[in-house]
Amino acid sequence: MRFALFLGCKIPAYVPHYEIATRRVMAELGVELVDVEFPCCGYPLRHLYFRSYLLAGARAMALSEARGLDLVTPCKCCFGSLQRVRAFLEERPELREEINQELAEEGLAYTGAARVLHILQVLHDELGAPALRERVVRPFEGLDAAVLYGCHLVRPSKITRFDDPARPHIIDQLVSLTGARPVPYAGRLNCCGAPVRERNEELSLAMIRDRLSEARDAGAHILVIACPYSQMQAEWAYTLAGPEPQRELIQGPVLYPQLLGLSMGLGPDELALTQNIPSAEYLLSFLPRP
Amino acid sequence: MLFTWSLHLSLAALLLGLAYKLWSWPRIDIGPACRDIPPLRRLRAGAGGFGRALLSRRGGAMLWALVRDGLFQARSRTHSPLAWIAHLLMFWGMMGLIFLHALGPVLIPDFTATLNPWLFLRDLGGLMLLAGVALVIFRRRKLPLLGRVTRWPDRLALGLLALLVLSGFGLQGLKITSAASYQRMVEEYGLLDEAPDRRALAVYWQEHYGVVFPSGQAAPTPELMARGEELNAESCLDCHARPQWAFASWPLSRALAPLARLGGGALAEQALWHLHYLAAFLALALLPFTKFLHLFTGPLLLMARAGRPRESLSPASLALLRALELDVCTRCGACSAHCSVAPALRHVPNLALLPSEKLAALKALVQRPRPESEAAQATRQGAYICTSCLRCTRLCPVGIDLQDLWLALKEELAALGLGPTTLAVGSQAHAQAEAQRSQEPVVPKANGFQQGLLHSAQADTFRACYCCTTCSVACPVVAQHEEPMKALDLLPHQIMHSLGLGMAQEAMGARMTWHCLTCYRCQEACPMGVRVTDILYELRNLAARDQGQGEAV
């Protein structure tokens, strides 16, 4: 199984632990991730520069196509953004033609041949839960996990086609096969606040704080995240909160590949647990003693 | 006389220029944290930190960085193998030439430029430099993006180098043919008293050394040649290898032979000699103010970054380092060629989007801050379109921490009252809507507005809205406020309804439009299939376009 890895713009600078854990776990599962120099997916451009957004997204997919690979991203926003571009280009053939003319200048073409997947889809749909379950050699014990479904992976559901938008269950299923117990909580479908951080810090922070405290109120030990933006938001909230209120919020944000990796027997360093804010090493205490 | 004077003059200019740079670096403020640190303290902190790091355990790493990234430019290789080869050719060619012209005669006893290996190496150095320059010009012409960021400093540097090498080769070629030079050598070293000997050597040099005698020489009889060879071995070989070793100048000398035969050689040689030294001295004198400065600053930066991690630097050292970085940039374009948002350039014609240009813009901004100027607006757009993907920082061949500079740029912009572009466009749209409302009662307009929404085929789905408020109930932004109407002006369903009434200004200016999280809960929930989120996106685009901050139409 080979995919072009679309890291997106945020992971290298702000969430390198996500990259480390993703690469390690995927390698362990025999999934080959090919590095391609992708442009921005267009997501941040979309607010003010629609055509640039389309071009950037189409270019990313065309680059993947040129290598004959499907594209996989660990970022929900990149995923949603690329799927949205795809939908725009499908419903507006004349737009697609214009974009293709622009791409042709660098010898690229967008036909839609390359699929766009989130890593959770690779795990759930391509590898499949049963195969993953077999790899879980060290399931967590007594770990309650709140899942943040977030926005751009799930909605608009007609376009992203990931899970049931009203009652999503795929991430819960992926979490439960690591031995952790998904706990239902109010905000699981809500936003982490990242998209307005630049324009309205107060609102942005309130959104992620709400998610964290809702998860704590539901009795979760951790908040499971599969998007660099949500992770950045949660780590930001912790940094601002300082040590005391941190404990009041919740144990901490954990990236799904870190959770899966630990249950597969990978070590804390291989999954960069200490790079999380707060450090995710406390997860080790939920692992069975060898 | 002229030579000595201009050499000294250009050396003096070089030293003055370097001193000026050293004076100016600690006076450049980037980022508000360094404002109150006196220049001298910055210099002391920077130099002291550098020195201590060099003597510490990190010293080895610093020297290794100098070798790997300085001498062999390993960082260039990752960005483009061709650029790497081009720069290595230029660098090693130039270093060789500097050695042969300036250092060799000083360091090596009995250094003779006309003997091998120097004779050969000089042409090799020149040819390497020329090949490097040609490759760079080729890349800048072939890659459209590089072409767009090429400006006069790049042309000046390349032009000076090309002039230097070409005039050098020309000079060398003419010298080979020069009968006058031959005469001078004979008089200085030859000790030939008798006319037959003079004739024999001249014929020999005509045949084997390519000297062109305008008046011509006797036919090369075997006897003359034999005597010539003898004399050559006695008097010349110790100091003069065969000119064919100058493998580039030799063919050139053959091409220039007709000129020498016509008697124009001496004049042309004079002209080229002046040109050659003028180019060299000009490059030397201008060094502190051209790209050539990176010969000094580049290695310094590479070592500094290997010496201490940026996070551990004091504000004083950081200020100095940032100022140095602004001058290290050679505008090689590696960052821009790989920039994640470079594709946006097609529809947002603002070169400040590109890292190399943004760096220049930052330099201009800190030296002459003019928040109202168009340049400042463009710089702001560049600063905020950047996604902080770290690629430019990872690729920069001289190791500039561009990521850090972009953060500093945003701080500088904020200090000038220039916040994020989206925020500014939103505020202005809001202010316009308010102003309009205060002047006249808001009345529904004909539905001309629908033509304005272009982006998605069904953007005008807002017409299906019957104000059931499902979107506003689903909206987490609305839920966040106790009095949402006060905080957001219009709720999502009201925005959709306003659009149906053609009230574009109201919709674009509503704070709801700008505080939208793009979480798509509204759109997902709408029973009528109104693309609420997509429409809010489009409204932001339209406002930007109205204000001249969006894409070119």
Interface residues (C-beta under 8 A of the other chain):
Chain A: G8 C9 K10 P12 A13 Y14 E37 F38 P39 C40 P44 L45 R46 H47 L48 Y49 F50 R51 S52 L55 A56 R59 F88 E91 R92 E102 C151 H152 R155 P156 S157 P165 L189 N190 C191 G193 P195 V196 E198 R199 N200 L203 A206 M207
Chain B: H338 S340 V341 A342 P343 A344 R346 H347 V348 Y384 I385 T387 S388 C389 L390 R391 R394 Q403 P420 T421 T422 L423 V425 G426 H455 S456 A457 Q458 P476 V477 Q480 W514 H515 C516 L517 T518 C519 Y520 R521 Q523 E524 T533 Y537 E538 R540 N541 A544 Q549 G550 E551
